Amino acid sequence: MPKIELHLHLDGSVRPATVWELLLERRRRGDPLVAPYAGLDSLAAVTGAMQVGDDCQSLAEYLSRFDLPLAVMQDAAALERIAYELVADVAAENVVHVEVRFAPVLHTRQGLSMREAAAAVLRGLARGREDFGTSTRLIACCMRHLPPEDNVAMVRAMEPFLGQGLVAIDLAGDEAAFPGIRHQDPLRLAREMGFHVIVHAGEASGAEEVRTAVEVLGAERIGHGVRLEEDPALLREVAARGIALEMCPTSNVQTKAVAGCGAHPLRRYLEAGLAVTVNTDNRTVSSTTLTAEYERAVQHLGLTPAQVRQTVLHAARAAFVSPAERQGLLGQLGGNGAG
């Protein structure tokens, strides 16, 4: 089945074999960033340090799995390679369009600028698009725990890439500890520049964060949104406005945003008229693929073939592409502009 992925984090989707190779290379150079991982002595150990299962105990445990890949993602060559390999991986399961997101600030620990980091990722995505035929876009993440002025600086740094493959600014991070209302300035600037805006909300915190995302921050899509049903009036508003939800079932179980796959609201939301899309979030951390996410949605939530198709068409309509490109995607999916 041709598929579209809208919510995919670069640092959570790195091939373990690539991290192992880069780790060995950095060890030979005596890089202090990889010193904490001296005990990892095999590919199997590296893989274990990068993944969680459904028995993951907390969001903190889940987030700890990003530390190792980030330690080796601090130069342009590594970023370009990892982005290229990610396009290869999604293309192998017939993903026809992918929107990859990353936080530029997390790749500046050894002198790389945010702009240089974004340029490297864009090069990797472009090479992947050329070699594998999957349409690609890049999204840059503001981080909730940072001062708003730091996120303003990030948005300004991304301006040269607007129209060059970088299409949106996202707000990610710990929503329970750092409310989105603090970051009005960077997201307002993003909108004024012409970027699309996405906000992670309703995952670690309640529906009030989704309301802030929609009504204050101008979110065009919501990352996760699992707790939206806590506010029925807001749910109806989001449905009426056609704001897409980027839902990630396996990740939501692992971070304890939902009690189990069978409790996930994805099908309820779809039947309530919401523009639900299915995504992986982090292919490596969650040890998943987009195909596996659909298999679990069918097995645990009872999605019908028609509902599966509906989520893919929602993704095509919510993708940050031109009208002509959207029609091309719908053509690849065997769909059209109708519901």
Helices and strands as residue ranges (DSSP letters): E 3-9, H 16-29, G 32-37, H 43-50, H 59-64, H 67-71, H 76-91, E 95-102, G 104-107, H 114-132, E 135-143, H 148-158, G 159-161, E 166-172, G 180-183, H 184-193, E 196-201, H 207-215, E 221-224, G 228-230, H 232-241, E 244-247, H 249-254, G 261-263, H 266-271, E 276-278, H 290-301, H 305-318, H 323-332
